[in-house]
Amino acid sequence: MARRIDRHSLAQLVTASRGATSDFDLNADIAPPRGAPLRKAGVLVPVIERDGQAMLVLTKRASHLRHHPGQIAFPGGRMDEGDETVTDAALREAHEEIALDPKLVDVIGLLPTHETVTSYEMHPVLGWIRDDFDAVAEPGEVGEIFAVPMQHVLDPARYSIQSRHWKGQDRRFFTVPYGPYYIWGATARVLRAMAQAWQEVV
């Protein structure tokens, strides 16, 4: 029988999580940029229970954006001057991008950081949404809001490694597709690390 995914088991997942991840994990031949320090960003990994099933809320970035148009992402973004912590940034951005009231979110804990190819130090904040909410996409950034069963993204067998040509080199990355949604890159890498930690919980 599959382990129930709830606030308690997700707290155990946070405890079981190990080590930072990077967009360069599968690309030892591609050196990460060095020089300027990585910019900090906070992203929310928001989980809500619907019809007795834990669901992960994700966004599809607007197609007109200059960076990463149409990609699947966690709600979140870089820290602003008013943010004291990465958790503040993640909750603020989730409110702006999907109209999620921070008061509805129980912060479970921080997951390991992830270094992106765009020189961000991404801090995933795992949060439990206590009640359903009216998700509204911020049109300047978000093209769509959707939900994926946590049982899907916490199953290591759902992941595969694919590649594409990027800046003159073949870049490899993790993917975890769901229906019409092609989840890949940094989002898939963070989720795969969660799936690995989940194996210790179950």
Secondary structure by P-SEA (a helix, b strand, c coil): ccccccaaaaaaaaaacccccccccccccccccccccbbbbbbbbbbbbcccbbbbbbbbcccccccccccccccccccccccccaaaaaaaaaaaaccccccccccccccbbbbcccccbbbbbbbbbcccccccccccccccccccccccccccccbbbbbbbcccbbbbbbbbbccccccccaaaaaaaaaaaaaaaac
